[in-house]
Amino acid sequence: MDRRTLLRAGVAGGAAAFSGSLWAGAALADPAQPGESPYGPLQSADALGIQLPVGFASRVVARSRQSVTGTAYTWHDAPDGGACFAAGAGWIYVSNSEITPGGGASAIRFDADGSIASAYQILSGTRQNCAGGATPWETWLSCEEVRRGYVYETYPQGGATAIRRDAMGRFKHEAAACDPDRQVIYLTEDESDGCLYRFRPMTWGDLSAGTLEVLVAGTATSGPVAWAPVPDPDGWPRYTRDQVSGAKRFNGGEGCWYADGTCWFTTKGDNRVWAYDAVNERIDLAYDDSLVSGTAPLTGVDNITGTPGGDLYVAEDGGNMEINIITPDEVVAPFLRITGQSWSEICGPAFSPDGTRFYFSSQRGTSGWSSGGITYEVRGPFR
């Protein structure tokens, strides 16, 4: 998608502060504010044009339309959402392709020492696969960001054909996040008046059948919420977001990440990071660029991931091409910045299973075209 230059009005309403990976009960405070990164300031750009804190280093692992190093596999255009999966002593990074027609998803398998062992396709013949999400049973949900798009369940290890999961609804899918505690999957919708959904499989681990629900709430940015079934998940002739009265609207749903009772999700139209407290069934703002003191460090809010320690990493679509960290003590600060690629966006942030390597893509690279995508790895003293 194109860089955003949206102008917005201010917002009203309070929001809860988070503590660690969990919300601090009913203790209300402002959303995250700018502060010093736990990793210190960004240094001068390295040879790849990446600004990182002291002790961190970057490398390129794949470029669109070029063979992945050490393999004969050609990396896809417009790399987007991604995730990592354990694979023996090594791991796999999967990445979607946000192009139409074509779409699909690819995988890179790494050995224990970080060298690339192989690369291959895990999904093809789809449309504009944007973000997605990993499941606890080690599959990748690849989401089509088109009107009445589908979710495809894919197999990062290879050797199995991807399956279209019609029961998860047909809408402009963006990201997915699994909540094993409640055995549901949260789904964002990339529409200016989109919704937040959750899918309840009839059997956890089997996505062939279940109930699609939409979040119902008022217009406030914080408070209690409820869920209501979507009568027709197929979305025809009436879009899913228009089927339930009182469904809460979100301005361009993007990334989605679940941890410890909280589903964090982002909205690009208003540069917000939201938190759905699944334990107490309420929503709150974790970040809003119009509510910070001074200059907002995080704009163009897009993909999101997290760590077991409670840190969130939020990628920018446009902005100044940064990935920002939001810490459990409510500080937001740049973690890295890509220089010389102002017509691109950052996608697919994900940590290796051991937390020592961090992957992400610049969707259009230095060229500004989908054919110029670059996928990176960062190593360093992650906390």
Secondary structure as UniProt FT lines:
FT   STRAND          15..19
FT   TURN            20..21
FT   STRAND          22..29
FT   STRAND          33..34
FT   TURN            38..39
FT   TURN            47..48
FT   STRAND          50..51
FT   TURN            54..55
FT   STRAND          57..64
FT   TURN            69..70
FT   STRAND          74..75
FT   STRAND          79..87
FT   TURN            88..89
FT   STRAND          90..97
FT   STRAND          105..110
FT   TURN            112..113
FT   STRAND          116..123
FT   STRAND          129..134
FT   TURN            136..137
FT   STRAND          140..144
FT   TURN            147..148
FT   STRAND          151..154
FT   TURN            156..157
FT   STRAND          163..164
FT   HELIX           166..168
FT   STRAND          173..179
FT   TURN            180..183
FT   STRAND          184..189
FT   TURN            192..193
FT   STRAND          196..203
FT   TURN            204..205
FT   STRAND          206..216
FT   STRAND          223..224
FT   STRAND          226..229
FT   TURN            233..234
FT   HELIX           240..242
FT   TURN            245..246
FT   STRAND          253..259
FT   TURN            260..261
FT   STRAND          262..267
FT   TURN            268..271
FT   STRAND          272..277
FT   TURN            278..281
FT   STRAND          282..288
FT   HELIX           289..291
FT   STRAND          301..306
FT   TURN            308..309
FT   STRAND          312..316
FT   TURN            319..320
FT   STRAND          322..326
FT   TURN            328..329
FT   STRAND          331..338
FT   TURN            342..343
FT   STRAND          346..351
FT   TURN            353..354
FT   STRAND          357..362
FT   TURN            365..368
FT   HELIX           370..372
FT   STRAND          374..379
//
